[in-house]
Amino acid sequence: MFDIPMALKSLEKSIVAYEQEPIEKGKILFYGHSLFTRWGAPEYGFRRMDEDIRMKDGSLAVVNHGFGSSTSEELLYYYDRMVRPWEPRALVVATFANDVSYGYSPEEVMNALARILTWARTDFPGIKLYIVEDHPRPNPKNDPEPDSWNHFLRRHRTYNEMVHIYAQTHEDTKVIELWNRPELFETPEDVGNFRKVREDIFVDDKVHPNQEGYNILGPIFRKALDELL
């Protein structure tokens, strides 16, 4: 096997596990970070994504290729192994949450994401493309470094603005919006105030959704993908 860069070696176990599964072509392929990974991985105990998002006749609709801690650069790196063989009819991509933690700028992430989407439309003419807004997470009420958190939030907003601009200029691309959902906040009036994101929809780390969080996300994704189901 070729030498894998050190930063990627920790992800190989997840990639190899997906490669051991039967290839299901023509499905909606979810590709991204742990928002997808935890949506059905046995070790987390949540209901599976392919149970929450089905065709209207009840048949299976999706393939979940989320792998935790991934960045846009790693999604780009693994595209040949995790996307191309499955020949999806639609690709749903979620990234940025980890990128910003590693110091990537919104522009760098958008550049990598645009390359992934370009590859997909070149490989699979007519494919439908979806970008997931970076999902909100609560800011600790007594954050000792509010300026740092506000800078972090500004970068998320910049990225989300960029994906909307991208979708407006590409007819095959849509954005799955999460930031404007009242279900994710303590009250509908709190939408946009990320000190008032519902903490009860996250696990203890206050970043990843729990089952109640996925109970909310499921209908959001089903509605966004309705034309394909």
C-alpha positions, 0 to 999 in steps of 0.5 A: 500500500502507498504511504498514507500521510500521518494526518490521515492514518487515524481515519484509515480504519473507518475508510477500510470498514466502508470498503468492506461493505457491499457497494450500493450504487445509485443511492443518496450518499452522505459524505462528511464529518461526525454529524453523519458518522454518529447517525447510526454508528453502532458504538453511539447507539442512535437510530441509523440514518438509513432508517430515518431517511427512506424512499416514500415506498419505504425502501432504502435511500441513503448510504452514510459515509461519514467519518469523524474528525474529517476535514474538507481536505480529507474528504477530497483525499478520500473521494476516489475511495468513498464516493466514486465507486458508489456512483451516487445519484445525489451527494450530501456533503458536510464539512467545516466544523473540524476545518476551522479547529485546525486553522483552515479559513472559510475560503480554503474550505470552500475551495476544497468543497468546490473541487469535490462537487466539480469531480462529482458532476464530472463523474456523474452527469445529472447528479444532485448536490447538497451542501449542509450548513455548518450546524449550530452548537451552544456556546457555554454560558460562562465562556471564559474566552467570549472573543475567541468564540465570537471569532469562531462563530463569525468564521462559521457564518462566513462559510455558510454565506459562501456555500449559499453564494455557490449554490446560487450560481450552480443549478445542480446544487442546493443548501440544506439549512440548519441555522434558521431552525427554531426547533434547535433553539430554546424559543423561536425568538432565539433563532440566531442567538447561539448562546440559546441553542437547545443544550438538551439536543446534544450529548455531553460534549455540547457539539454532537447531537443526541437521539433527540437532536437526530429526531429533529434533523431527520425531518429537516433532511427528508424535507430537503431531499423530498424530490429524490425520495 
